[in-house]
């Protein structure tokens, strides 16, 4: 059975949620719109309509938010975008920003 001291300690202990990071795709003059949609669907698990909307945002505003993740997941997704783009011969870049 919990004592008052145990309950006081539990009340003082607060869990800190991990920081979240936005993953952004950056516009360039060489990467095809179709490839950006492919990346959004494969790496970020967007459906075609969502991917098309984000791709248009990238095209019109020079960057678009692909998702918000913990640091490790955001970092992995940025690296995956760079790897897939390099393997396909595109200069597509992604970056992460703390939310």
Number of C-alpha atoms within 10 A of each C-alpha: 4 6 8 9 9 11 11 10 11 10 9 9 9 8 6 6 7 9 10 17 20 19 26 22 26 19 23 15 8 10 16 13 15 12 16 24 21 19 22 23 17 13 15 15 14 18 13 13 11 15 22 19 13 22 29 18 17 21 18 11 11 14 21 21 18 25 16 17 19 14 18 10 14 23 16 12 21 18 15 15 22 18 15 16 18 13 10 12 11 17 16 23 19 20 19 21 13 13 10
